[in-house]
């Protein structure tokens, strides 16, 4: 029990260290992207942290297998490099015992990864879509920042707001430029307004009706109209003026499969759904398989150092997931039968891992000896 606890603690420490390091890197990269989108007016600034939080389950599902794989290799390579494993073997601890101890923690991590990939990640993707659609539905001028020229949601006006009060409900010193309709729009509606309008108002507010239309209500301002053909300039002062900035509510968009709940994917009978469902299963399923690969790959000579097998191990990991990713797209395109799916890649990796585990055991030596005899 003491050896079991020692090995488990060493593995978990390395795995958590790798996981949090990788998460910090990828979360920082996502944060920069989301912040950039917010600075450009793509999403409201108050939703930056919400979008970032909803990205965490998706990132965790991708990072978990790699962190577990690297954690095992780094932990055991250190034990081998410090000659601790030599002492353990002298006490009767075999490599098969080490493998069994590692598989126990790996199965626990696989269950956790399954919860993340099958439930949390799709739920987070759905919440992200809803949040993005809500942000688009609430866009209009409410997402515009003071001191910047920006186009309205319907693309028919350019607005400059000098100042916005703290509540965001009242705009001050508003400049609006409305260009005439394009030639195509004029042909479709000859009676349409063919004037370029420039409006300046001391105050403005944004209102939205039940249909989703948003209007900018301006007060105490001036309007300049220029006819397209005659170039005649008309000047008007007003107390109230309406500018339509969004014509209707955002429609409910078709969800990507990554946001569909797993139980719905399981009953869908099409290549794309099967591909996505098998990919979600592939993440937790890969963890025990990667364990069988990582344990023998972590065996190093004390003179080699603990990082001696890191490069070939990463190469094997990348090969495994590159094949999985390629097979996922091939399955979605119908190039691989649904019955074959991604299972053949898992079985191939499991076969390689089993060979690496068994090569130093009696049965493995017997199999390799028979193979060499047959080959010769």
N, C-alpha and C positions, 0 to 999 in steps of 0.2 A: 504493500500500500504506500509506503514511503517513496519508493522509486516511481510508482505510478503518479503520485502527487507531484513529485519533483519534475518529471518529464512533462506533465500536463501544464504546470505553471510556466515552465520555460517556453513551451510552444505558444501558450496564450499571450504571454508578454510580448513575444516577437510578432505575433499576428496582430495584436492591437496596435503596436508601435508602427508597423507597416501600414495598417488600415488607416490610422489617423493621419499619418504623413501623406498618404496618397489622397485621402479625402480633403485635407487642407489644400493641397495643390489644385485639385479639380474644382473644389468649391470656390476657391479664389478666382479661377479662370471663369467659371460661370457667373460669379458676382460681377466681374468686370464687364462681361457681355450684357448682363441685365442692367447694370448701371449705365452702360453706354446707350442702351435702348431707351432708358428712362430720360437721359439727358437730351436725346433727340426727339422726345415727345411720343415715343412708341407706346410706353406704358406710364401710368401715373407714378410719381416718385414714392407715394405712400405704400405702393404695392410691391416695392423692390424686395423687401424681406419675405413677403408672402410667396413670391415666385421662387426665391432662393430656397425657402424651406420645402417647397413642393418638388424641387429638383433632387433633394437629398435621397429619397428612396430609390430613384432611378440610378443615381450615381453609386449608391451603396450596393445595388444588385450587380453592377459591373465590377466593382473594386473588390468585393468579398472573395471571389475565387482566387484572384491574384494575391491578395494579402495573406490568405491562408496558405497558399502554395509557397510564397516567399518566406512566411513566418516559420514554416516547418524546416525549410532548407537552412535558414539563418540560425535557428535554434540548435538543430542537430549538428550543423557544420562546426559551430562553436564548441559543442560538447566533444566532437571528434578531435578538433584541433587542440583542445586543452587536455586530451588524453583521458577525459572522464569516461568516455564510452569503453575504453580499454579496461578500466577498473570495473565498470558495470558488467562487462562480459566475463571478467575473471570471477565475478560474484554469481555468475549463472544467468545473466540477463542476455537473451538472444535478440537478434534483429527482428525475429518474428514477434516477440513480446513487445518490442518498441513499436512495431507496426500496428499491433492490436491496440496499444495504448493511444496511439495517434488517431486511429480510426474512431475510437470512442468520442474524442473531442470533435473530430471532423463530422461525424453524424449529427452531433448537437448543432454545430455551425450550419450544416446542410438544412436542418429543420428551420433554423432562423432565416437562412437565405431563401427557403421556399416560401415562408410567410411574406418576406419582402417582395419577391418577384411575382408571386401568384396573387397577392392581395394588396399590399401597400403601394407598390409601384403603379399598377393600373388605377387605383383609387386616386393617387397623387396626380397622375396624368389627366384624369377626368376633372379633378378640381382645378388644375392649371388651365384647361380649356374653358371651363366655366368662368374662371377669374379673368381670363383674357377677353372672352366675349363680353363680360360685364364691363370691362374697361373700355372696350370698343363701343359698347352701347352708351356708355357715359361720356364718350369722348367729346365731340363737339368742341366748344371753346373752353370747356371746363378743364381740359388737359393742356391748354396753351399756357405758356409762361410769359411773364411780363418782360418787355424789352426785346422781344423777338418777333420777326415776321414769320407767320406760319399759315398754311393753307387750311381751310375748313374741311370737315369730314367729307362733304359732297363735292369738293374740288371746285366750287364756283366762286370762291372769294378768298382774298388774302387779308389777314388781320394782323394789326399791331396794337398791343395793349401796353400802355405806359405804366400802369400800376394795377395791382389786384389787392383787395383788402384781405385781411388774415383769414376770414372765413371762406374766401373764394367765391362768394355769392355776388359781389359787386365789382365791376370793372370800371376803371377810371381812365379818361382820355383815350378813347378807342378810335383807331383808324381802320377803315374797311375799304378795300378796293374790289369792286365787282366788274369783271371783264365781260364783254358781250359773248353771247353763245357762239359756238363754233359754226362753221358753214353747214356741217351736217345737221346740227341741231336746228339751225334756221330753216333748212329745207324741210325738215320734218314738222316744224311748227312755224310757218311764215309770220304768224301774228305775235311771235315771241318778242321779248324785249331785246332790241338791238343797240342798246346804249351801254357805254362804259360809265360806271358810277364810282365816285369817290365820296366816301362819307366820313365825317369826323363828328364825334359826340363826346360830351363831357362825361357821361355815365353810360353804363350798359349792364344788363343782366342776361343770364341764360335760363330759358324756361323749356320744359319738355311736356308734351301732352301724352295721353294714354296710348297713342299709336306709335310713339317713339320718335316723332318729329321734334327736332330741337330748333329753337329760334333765339336769335340775339335781339333783345329789346333795347334799343338805343333811345336816349333822351337828351334834349338840349344840344342840338347839333346842327351841322350844315351838310348839304348834299350837292355835289357837282355832277352833272350829267353831260356826256359828250356823245352826240349822234355820230354813227359810223360814217355816213355818207357826207352829210353837210358839215361835220366837225363843229356844229353849233354847241356852245357851252351854255348850260342852264344852271342857275344857282338858286337853291331853296334852303330856307331855314325851317327847322321842325322842332316840335316838342317831343314827338314819339315816332319811332321808325323801326320796322321789323326786318330782320335779315334771316332767311332760312339757312341753317348750317348743317342739318342732317335730316334727310327726307323720311326715313323710316327706321324702325328698330332693326338691330342686327339679327339676321336670321340664324336659326340654330344650325350650325355647320355640321357636316358629316365628320364623325369622330374617326380618328385613326385607330387601328386595331390595338395599339399599345394602351389605349384608354378603355378598351372593352373588358369587362370583368372576366376572370378566368373561367367561371362556370358557363358563361355564354360562349366563349371561344371553344370550349370542349364539345359543344353540340353543333357547332357550325361545320358544314361539310363543304369547305372550299379550300383551295391550296394556301391562300394567304392566311386564313385563320389557323389552319393546321401548323403552318410554319411558325406563326407567332406563339401558339400554345406550346409547341415542342421547344421553342427557344426559352420560354419561361421555365419549363421543366429542366432544360439543359443546365441552367445555372446551379441549382442545388445538387443535381445529379453529378456534376463535374467535380464537386468538392471531394467526395470519397475517392474518385478516380485519380484526382490530382495528388491525393495523399499517398496512394500507392506508387506514384511516380516520384514524389518528393523525398520519401524516406530513403530509398536506395541512392538517389542522386545527391543526398546530403553526406554520404560517406566520403570522407577526405582523409588523407594522410596528415599527421600533425605538421610535417615539413611543408606541405602544400599551402597551408593557410585555410581559413574558413570560407574564403570566397572562390576557391578553386573550381567548384562545379556550378557556380552561379550562372555563367554565360550559357553553357549547354542546357541548363535547366530552363532558363528563360526562352531559349530557342525552341525547346520542346513544348513549353506552355503556349508560345505564340503560334506554333504550328497547329496545335490542338484547336485553339479558338479561331484561327484563320479558316481552318477547314469547317468548323461549325458555322461561322458566319457565311462562308461561301455556300455551304449546303442549305442554309436557311433561305437565301435568295433563290437558289436553284429549286428548292421545294415550292416556294411561293410562285415561281414561274412555271411550275408543272414539269420541270426537267427531271425531277426525282419522284418516284412513286410515293404516295402518302404512307404506304405500309413500310417502306424503307426509312423514310424520313431522315432524322439525325441520329438514329440509333446505331447505325453502322460505324459512325465516328466514335461514339462512346465505347462501343465494343472493341474497336481497334486500340483506343487508348487504354482500356482495361486490360487487353491482352499484353500490351507493351509493359504496363505496370506490373502485371502478374509475373512476367518473365524476369523483370528486374528484381522483384522480391524473392523469387524462387531460385535464382541462379546460384546462391550460396547455400541452399538447403539440399538435403539428400535427394529429394524428388526432382529438384531442379537440375542438380548435377547429373542425375540419371537421364533426364529428358535431353539435356545438352549433349551428353555422351552419345545417346542414340541418334541425335540429329547429325552430329559430326561423323558418326560411323556410316549413316545413310548417305551423307553428302560425299564422303570419300569413296 
